[in-house]
Amino acid sequence: MVAGLYQTPAPNGLSTRSVQLYGGQIFSVTRAVLKDVVIVGCGLVGAAAATCIAGAGARVTLIDSGFSTAIGPGRHISQDPRLHFGSEIRSRLTRGLLHQIELTANSVPLARGAEFAIGIGAGGAGLVWSGVTERLDSPTTLARLFLQSCVEPGYDEAEGLLGVTDSVEYVDDALATQLPGVRALRCAIWREGPTAYTPGPADVLAHARGGCLDIRHGRLATSFVHKSGKVARLTAVNVRTKEIENYRADAFVIAADAIRSPSLLVASGLEPEQGFPVGHWFTDHPLATTHVYAETSLGRKVAECLQKPEGTTICRGIALGPGPHGAFRIILSVPSDDVNRPLLAFYWYAVGNPNPANRLLFDRGEIGDFSALRPRIEIAAPMAEAGALDALVKDLGEVASEFGSAQRGWKPRLLPLGSAMHAYGTLRAGLSPDQNAVTDADGRVRGFSNLFVVGSSRLPAPSAVNPAFASIAGALVTAHRIIDSSVLASVPSPKSDVQKGQLG
């Protein structure tokens, strides 16, 4: 597939790698006025933005701190056939690549004793995602408006980039009759000969065509140097040599997750203020789960439907939805030691409830394994109403009992907050200048002409669906708007032009 790798000099003196692909160009853009773009974060979101912008002819530099383990950067680790989705060995590896974050809960029973975790490797959790690519739900007017403007125009392009298709070939009529509303889960699936696997950042970057693409692993972005609403350069530390590096560009894009993205803004002196709620509105999906031995006729039918073809490592599942209070309900196959008792995993996601009182706090620390700022999460308001959570667990138990009996230790229950690892909302988008928001509809940081954010940190509205696919689609929308010269030329919204009131 790859036509060639070659080196060309870049204006900042760094070598640049460009990847050309045989065949037609994937992205269609009107014009490119950018010469240099720096993107922080080499996960799926950053890779999608980089591929789009490089395809328009710009020189793109990707900054990422890289793995601290022996795992090589960039390619999705699910290529290893031992790492089937849901397997214990994969769970252990995932936990080994996660950074635990202190959580402070104020009288929130669900959060007591919980910890949040985010990926610490190159590409963050992008290398260990399940491949689930469901379109985001829109339970409120705000959600519909945000999706229409900032996400939906990028869905089709994202599907082409990731190879999105149904995770199972079909759901037969008999099964559909027994499970009203059942459908195949949508997943990202790439194929190499007979092998099917979930694509990772390196697979996405292989689509890059035109321009130049320089991937700088082992660089920890520490702060932006800016003046009068314009970023002049990004400062980063080479984690191997401890040397300071500076990167200059026409535009800068933050493509880290919902915790590291606001951390970088705060480290750059952009503290939360009225109308500019950096780190506030932290949201995640409460999650209830159970593992069930498929012992009933219905359970066996579903298990047979979800059986993985030989040599594949992809996630296979069905969606049953919507559930009570808008919950998102999926059933996945799980490797089982007993061929006569296949295992099914049930994941019921409640609608996350954004609240400005739930926020990130940042402590100064030494530049090291994670960041120049160490985050803490303060949960002062419930992520979901108690009634909705009770209904979620009740519904999970009732549905699961129709499929078989729970595996030992997997009785239907709520998991601690953070278990979903779907954090979002900390750099929320606003569609008008009078909204309390950190980014605008284009993804640009308010008050800045050339600083943008992509990823789940921008999602401003409640949802129950895995935000990964929407984040990738939204990143493509922002990338196209960055390519358009009118975005950089327009006057950005001031940070603090909203009415006085509660910070949020």
BELMO-V467882 format. One record per residue. N is the residue number from 1. SS is DSSP state (alpha for helix, beta for strand, coil for the rest). OMEGA is omega in whole degrees, 0 to 359 (999 if undefined). NEAR is the number of other C-alpha atoms within 10 Angstrom. Layout:
BEGIN
n: [N & N]
ss: [SS & SS]
omega: [OMEGA & OMEGA]
near: [NEAR & NEAR]
END
This chain:
BEGIN
n: [1 & 2 & 3 & 4 & 5 & 6 & 7 & 8 & 9 & 10 & 11 & 12 & 13 & 14 & 15 & 16 & 17 & 18 & 19 & 20 & 21 & 22 & 23 & 24 & 25 & 26 & 27 & 28 & 29 & 30 & 31 & 32 & 33 & 34 & 35 & 36 & 37 & 38 & 39 & 40 & 41 & 42 & 43 & 44 & 45 & 46 & 47 & 48 & 49 & 50 & 51 & 52 & 53 & 54 & 55 & 56 & 57 & 58 & 59 & 60 & 61 & 62 & 63 & 64 & 65 & 66 & 67 & 68 & 69 & 70 & 71 & 72 & 73 & 74 & 75 & 76 & 77 & 78 & 79 & 80 & 81 & 82 & 83 & 84 & 85 & 86 & 87 & 88 & 89 & 90 & 91 & 92 & 93 & 94 & 95 & 96 & 97 & 98 & 99 & 100 & 101 & 102 & 103 & 104 & 105 & 106 & 107 & 108 & 109 & 110 & 111 & 112 & 113 & 114 & 115 & 116 & 117 & 118 & 119 & 120 & 121 & 122 & 123 & 124 & 125 & 126 & 127 & 128 & 129 & 130 & 131 & 132 & 133 & 134 & 135 & 136 & 137 & 138 & 139 & 140 & 141 & 142 & 143 & 144 & 145 & 146 & 147 & 148 & 149 & 150 & 151 & 152 & 153 & 154 & 155 & 156 & 157 & 158 & 159 & 160 & 161 & 162 & 163 & 164 & 165 & 166 & 167 & 168 & 169 & 170 & 171 & 172 & 173 & 174 & 175 & 176 & 177 & 178 & 179 & 180 & 181 & 182 & 183 & 184 & 185 & 186 & 187 & 188 & 189 & 190 & 191 & 192 & 193 & 194 & 195 & 196 & 197 & 198 & 199 & 200 & 201 & 202 & 203 & 204 & 205 & 206 & 207 & 208 & 209 & 210 & 211 & 212 & 213 & 214 & 215 & 216 & 217 & 218 & 219 & 220 & 221 & 222 & 223 & 224 & 225 & 226 & 227 & 228 & 229 & 230 & 231 & 232 & 233 & 234 & 235 & 236 & 237 & 238 & 239 & 240 & 241 & 242 & 243 & 244 & 245 & 246 & 247 & 248 & 249 & 250 & 251 & 252 & 253 & 254 & 255 & 256 & 257 & 258 & 259 & 260 & 261 & 262 & 263 & 264 & 265 & 266 & 267 & 268 & 269 & 270 & 271 & 272 & 273 & 274 & 275 & 276 & 277 & 278 & 279 & 280 & 281 & 282 & 283 & 284 & 285 & 286 & 287 & 288 & 289 & 290 & 291 & 292 & 293 & 294 & 295 & 296 & 297 & 298 & 299 & 300 & 301 & 302 & 303 & 304 & 305 & 306 & 307 & 308 & 309 & 310 & 311 & 312 & 313 & 314 & 315 & 316 & 317 & 318 & 319 & 320 & 321 & 322 & 323 & 324 & 325 & 326 & 327 & 328 & 329 & 330 & 331 & 332 & 333 & 334 & 335 & 336 & 337 & 338 & 339 & 340 & 341 & 342 & 343 & 344 & 345 & 346 & 347 & 348 & 349 & 350 & 351 & 352 & 353 & 354 & 355 & 356 & 357 & 358 & 359 & 360 & 361 & 362 & 363 & 364 & 365 & 366 & 367 & 368 & 369 & 370 & 371 & 372 & 373 & 374 & 375 & 376 & 377 & 378 & 379 & 380 & 381 & 382 & 383 & 384 & 385 & 386 & 387 & 388 & 389 & 390 & 391 & 392 & 393 & 394 & 395 & 396 & 397 & 398 & 399 & 400 & 401 & 402 & 403 & 404 & 405 & 406 & 407 & 408 & 409 & 410 & 411 & 412 & 413 & 414 & 415 & 416 & 417 & 418 & 419 & 420 & 421 & 422 & 423 & 424 & 425 & 426 & 427 & 428 & 429 & 430 & 431 & 432 & 433 & 434 & 435 & 436 & 437 & 438 & 439 & 440 & 441 & 442 & 443 & 444 & 445 & 446 & 447 & 448 & 449 & 450 & 451 & 452 & 453 & 454 & 455 & 456 & 457 & 458 & 459 & 460 & 461 & 462 & 463 & 464 & 465 & 466 & 467 & 468 & 469 & 470 & 471 & 472 & 473 & 474 & 475 & 476 & 477 & 478 & 479 & 480 & 481 & 482 & 483 & 484 & 485 & 486 & 487 & 488 & 489 & 490 & 491 & 492 & 493 & 494 & 495 & 496 & 497 & 498 & 499 & 500 & 501 & 502 & 503 & 504]
ss: [coil & beta & beta & beta & beta & beta & beta & beta & beta & coil & coil & coil & coil & coil & beta & beta & beta & beta & beta & beta & beta & coil & coil & coil & coil & coil & coil & coil & coil & coil & coil & coil & coil & coil & coil & beta & beta & beta & beta & beta & coil & coil & coil & alpha & alpha & alpha & alpha & alpha & alpha & alpha & alpha & alpha & alpha & alpha & alpha & coil & coil & coil & beta & beta & beta & beta & beta & beta & coil & coil & coil & coil & coil & coil & coil & coil & coil & coil & coil & coil & alpha & alpha & alpha & coil & coil & coil & coil & coil & coil & coil & coil & alpha & alpha & alpha & alpha & alpha & alpha & alpha & alpha & alpha & coil & beta & beta & beta & beta & beta & beta & beta & beta & coil & coil & coil & alpha & alpha & alpha & coil & coil & coil & coil & beta & beta & beta & beta & coil & coil & coil & coil & alpha & alpha & alpha & alpha & coil & coil & coil & coil & beta & coil & coil & coil & coil & coil & coil & coil & coil & alpha & alpha & alpha & alpha & alpha & alpha & alpha & alpha & alpha & alpha & alpha & alpha & alpha & alpha & alpha & alpha & alpha & alpha & alpha & alpha & alpha & alpha & coil & beta & beta & beta & coil & coil & coil & coil & coil & coil & alpha & alpha & alpha & alpha & alpha & alpha & coil & coil & coil & beta & beta & beta & coil & beta & beta & beta & coil & beta & beta & beta & coil & coil & beta & beta & beta & coil & coil & coil & alpha & alpha & alpha & alpha & alpha & coil & coil & coil & coil & coil & coil & beta & beta & beta & beta & beta & beta & coil & beta & beta & beta & beta & beta & beta & beta & beta & beta & coil & coil & beta & beta & beta & beta & beta & beta & beta & beta & beta & coil & coil & coil & coil & coil & beta & beta & beta & beta & beta & coil & coil & beta & beta & beta & beta & coil & coil & coil & coil & coil & alpha & alpha & alpha & alpha & alpha & alpha & alpha & alpha & coil & coil & coil & coil & coil & beta & coil & coil & beta & coil & coil & coil & beta & coil & coil & beta & coil & coil & coil & beta & beta & beta & beta & beta & beta & beta & beta & coil & coil & alpha & alpha & alpha & alpha & alpha & alpha & alpha & alpha & alpha & coil & coil & coil & coil & coil & coil & coil & coil & coil & coil & coil & beta & beta & beta & beta & beta & coil & coil & alpha & alpha & alpha & coil & beta & beta & beta & beta & beta & beta & beta & coil & coil & coil & coil & coil & coil & coil & coil & beta & beta & beta & beta & beta & beta & beta & coil & coil & coil & coil & coil & coil & coil & coil & coil & beta & beta & beta & beta & beta & beta & coil & coil & coil & coil & coil & coil & coil & coil & beta & beta & beta & beta & beta & beta & beta & coil & coil & coil & coil & coil & coil & alpha & alpha & alpha & alpha & alpha & alpha & alpha & alpha & alpha & alpha & alpha & alpha & alpha & alpha & alpha & alpha & coil & coil & beta & beta & beta & coil & coil & coil & coil & coil & coil & beta & beta & coil & coil & coil & coil & coil & coil & coil & coil & coil & beta & coil & coil & coil & coil & beta & coil & coil & coil & coil & coil & coil & coil & coil & coil & beta & coil & coil & coil & coil & beta & beta & coil & coil & coil & coil & coil & beta & beta & beta & coil & coil & alpha & alpha & alpha & coil & coil & coil & coil & coil & coil & coil & coil & coil & alpha & alpha & alpha & alpha & alpha & alpha & alpha & alpha & alpha & alpha & alpha & alpha & alpha & alpha & alpha & alpha & coil & alpha & alpha & alpha & alpha & alpha & coil & coil & coil & coil & coil & coil & coil & coil & coil & coil & coil & coil & coil & coil & coil]
omega: [185 & 183 & 180 & 173 & 180 & 183 & 174 & 180 & 176 & 186 & 180 & 176 & 180 & 175 & 184 & 178 & 178 & 181 & 177 & 183 & 173 & 176 & 184 & 178 & 184 & 187 & 177 & 181 & 184 & 181 & 178 & 179 & 183 & 172 & 185 & 177 & 175 & 179 & 179 & 180 & 183 & 172 & 181 & 180 & 178 & 179 & 179 & 179 & 181 & 180 & 180 & 184 & 177 & 178 & 177 & 176 & 181 & 173 & 186 & 174 & 178 & 180 & 178 & 184 & 175 & 179 & 171 & 177 & 182 & 180 & 179 & 184 & 163 & 185 & 184 & 185 & 180 & 172 & 179 & 185 & 178 & 188 & 176 & 179 & 179 & 181 & 182 & 180 & 178 & 179 & 179 & 179 & 179 & 180 & 180 & 181 & 183 & 178 & 180 & 183 & 182 & 180 & 175 & 181 & 179 & 177 & 176 & 187 & 183 & 186 & 187 & 177 & 184 & 174 & 171 & 180 & 175 & 181 & 179 & 184 & 175 & 184 & 177 & 181 & 180 & 181 & 182 & 180 & 183 & 186 & 180 & 184 & 176 & 177 & 186 & 177 & 183 & 185 & 181 & 178 & 179 & 179 & 180 & 181 & 179 & 181 & 181 & 185 & 194 & 187 & 189 & 177 & 181 & 185 & 184 & 178 & 179 & 178 & 178 & 182 & 186 & 183 & 185 & 178 & 176 & 183 & 172 & 188 & 180 & 171 & 189 & 185 & 181 & 179 & 180 & 178 & 180 & 181 & 180 & 180 & 180 & 175 & 178 & 175 & 178 & 183 & 173 & 184 & 172 & 180 & 171 & 186 & 181 & 185 & 174 & 181 & 179 & 182 & 176 & 183 & 181 & 177 & 178 & 182 & 178 & 177 & 185 & 181 & 181 & 180 & 180 & 182 & 181 & 181 & 185 & 177 & 178 & 177 & 179 & 177 & 184 & 180 & 171 & 172 & 187 & 178 & 176 & 174 & 178 & 177 & 179 & 181 & 173 & 175 & 180 & 177 & 171 & 189 & 179 & 183 & 183 & 178 & 177 & 178 & 178 & 181 & 178 & 182 & 174 & 180 & 181 & 182 & 175 & 182 & 176 & 183 & 185 & 177 & 182 & 179 & 176 & 177 & 181 & 177 & 180 & 178 & 179 & 178 & 181 & 183 & 175 & 178 & 182 & 180 & 185 & 192 & 179 & 178 & 177 & 180 & 179 & 184 & 172 & 179 & 168 & 189 & 172 & 185 & 171 & 171 & 188 & 169 & 182 & 186 & 178 & 179 & 177 & 179 & 180 & 177 & 180 & 180 & 178 & 178 & 185 & 182 & 183 & 172 & 180 & 174 & 181 & 179 & 185 & 174 & 176 & 184 & 175 & 178 & 175 & 184 & 353 & 178 & 181 & 179 & 176 & 182 & 176 & 188 & 178 & 177 & 183 & 173 & 180 & 177 & 182 & 177 & 182 & 184 & 180 & 180 & 180 & 181 & 174 & 177 & 180 & 177 & 180 & 183 & 176 & 176 & 176 & 185 & 181 & 179 & 183 & 181 & 176 & 193 & 173 & 172 & 186 & 178 & 177 & 179 & 179 & 176 & 184 & 188 & 188 & 186 & 176 & 176 & 180 & 185 & 168 & 180 & 177 & 180 & 182 & 181 & 182 & 175 & 176 & 181 & 183 & 180 & 179 & 180 & 177 & 179 & 180 & 182 & 179 & 179 & 179 & 180 & 181 & 181 & 183 & 182 & 178 & 184 & 181 & 183 & 184 & 173 & 181 & 180 & 183 & 174 & 180 & 184 & 171 & 174 & 179 & 175 & 181 & 182 & 179 & 184 & 178 & 183 & 179 & 169 & 189 & 173 & 192 & 179 & 172 & 183 & 177 & 184 & 184 & 179 & 172 & 185 & 179 & 181 & 178 & 184 & 180 & 184 & 181 & 176 & 183 & 181 & 181 & 180 & 189 & 179 & 186 & 176 & 172 & 178 & 187 & 179 & 183 & 186 & 186 & 193 & 180 & 176 & 177 & 187 & 173 & 186 & 186 & 184 & 177 & 179 & 179 & 178 & 178 & 178 & 178 & 177 & 179 & 180 & 179 & 179 & 175 & 179 & 179 & 185 & 185 & 181 & 180 & 182 & 183 & 181 & 182 & 177 & 175 & 181 & 194 & 181 & 178 & 180 & 178 & 180 & 182 & 176 & 180 & 999]
near: [9 & 11 & 9 & 10 & 10 & 11 & 13 & 13 & 11 & 17 & 14 & 12 & 8 & 13 & 17 & 21 & 20 & 22 & 22 & 21 & 17 & 11 & 9 & 7 & 13 & 16 & 19 & 11 & 15 & 8 & 12 & 17 & 15 & 21 & 16 & 23 & 23 & 23 & 26 & 26 & 29 & 31 & 27 & 32 & 29 & 33 & 32 & 29 & 29 & 33 & 27 & 29 & 32 & 31 & 25 & 24 & 22 & 22 & 25 & 30 & 27 & 22 & 26 & 28 & 27 & 24 & 20 & 15 & 11 & 6 & 13 & 13 & 21 & 27 & 21 & 21 & 23 & 25 & 19 & 13 & 15 & 13 & 18 & 23 & 23 & 16 & 13 & 14 & 13 & 18 & 14 & 10 & 13 & 17 & 14 & 13 & 22 & 16 & 16 & 16 & 17 & 16 & 20 & 19 & 19 & 14 & 12 & 13 & 12 & 18 & 22 & 15 & 12 & 18 & 17 & 21 & 20 & 22 & 21 & 21 & 27 & 26 & 31 & 24 & 22 & 26 & 26 & 23 & 19 & 21 & 26 & 25 & 27 & 18 & 19 & 21 & 22 & 19 & 15 & 11 & 10 & 15 & 17 & 17 & 14 & 20 & 23 & 13 & 15 & 26 & 25 & 19 & 15 & 24 & 20 & 11 & 20 & 24 & 18 & 13 & 22 & 24 & 17 & 21 & 18 & 19 & 23 & 19 & 11 & 12 & 16 & 12 & 9 & 10 & 15 & 12 & 10 & 10 & 14 & 10 & 11 & 19 & 21 & 21 & 21 & 22 & 25 & 27 & 22 & 19 & 12 & 7 & 6 & 9 & 15 & 19 & 23 & 28 & 28 & 28 & 23 & 18 & 18 & 22 & 27 & 16 & 24 & 27 & 24 & 20 & 21 & 29 & 29 & 21 & 21 & 21 & 20 & 20 & 24 & 27 & 26 & 20 & 19 & 24 & 14 & 15 & 9 & 8 & 16 & 17 & 19 & 19 & 19 & 22 & 18 & 23 & 20 & 17 & 18 & 9 & 9 & 13 & 10 & 14 & 14 & 14 & 21 & 18 & 21 & 19 & 23 & 28 & 26 & 26 & 32 & 27 & 29 & 26 & 27 & 22 & 24 & 29 & 28 & 21 & 20 & 20 & 19 & 16 & 12 & 14 & 14 & 18 & 14 & 18 & 24 & 27 & 24 & 30 & 32 & 27 & 27 & 29 & 32 & 29 & 29 & 29 & 27 & 25 & 24 & 25 & 24 & 26 & 25 & 27 & 19 & 14 & 12 & 17 & 23 & 20 & 17 & 22 & 24 & 13 & 20 & 24 & 16 & 19 & 11 & 10 & 13 & 19 & 23 & 27 & 27 & 25 & 27 & 24 & 19 & 19 & 17 & 15 & 16 & 20 & 16 & 19 & 27 & 24 & 26 & 21 & 24 & 22 & 25 & 26 & 17 & 13 & 9 & 9 & 8 & 11 & 16 & 21 & 26 & 29 & 23 & 25 & 20 & 30 & 26 & 30 & 28 & 25 & 21 & 24 & 21 & 19 & 17 & 25 & 24 & 23 & 18 & 16 & 12 & 11 & 12 & 11 & 16 & 12 & 14 & 17 & 19 & 20 & 20 & 19 & 24 & 18 & 21 & 18 & 25 & 17 & 18 & 22 & 25 & 19 & 14 & 12 & 9 & 16 & 23 & 14 & 16 & 27 & 20 & 15 & 18 & 23 & 19 & 11 & 13 & 24 & 17 & 15 & 21 & 21 & 19 & 20 & 16 & 10 & 8 & 13 & 15 & 24 & 17 & 20 & 16 & 18 & 22 & 22 & 18 & 18 & 18 & 21 & 24 & 28 & 29 & 32 & 32 & 30 & 27 & 22 & 17 & 11 & 19 & 15 & 17 & 24 & 30 & 31 & 30 & 24 & 20 & 23 & 28 & 27 & 28 & 24 & 20 & 21 & 22 & 22 & 25 & 22 & 30 & 33 & 30 & 30 & 32 & 28 & 30 & 24 & 27 & 26 & 26 & 26 & 26 & 23 & 25 & 23 & 29 & 27 & 31 & 30 & 29 & 30 & 32 & 30 & 26 & 28 & 26 & 23 & 19 & 27 & 23 & 17 & 14 & 11 & 17 & 20 & 10 & 9 & 13 & 19 & 18 & 16 & 22 & 19 & 14 & 15 & 11 & 9 & 8 & 11 & 15 & 23]
END
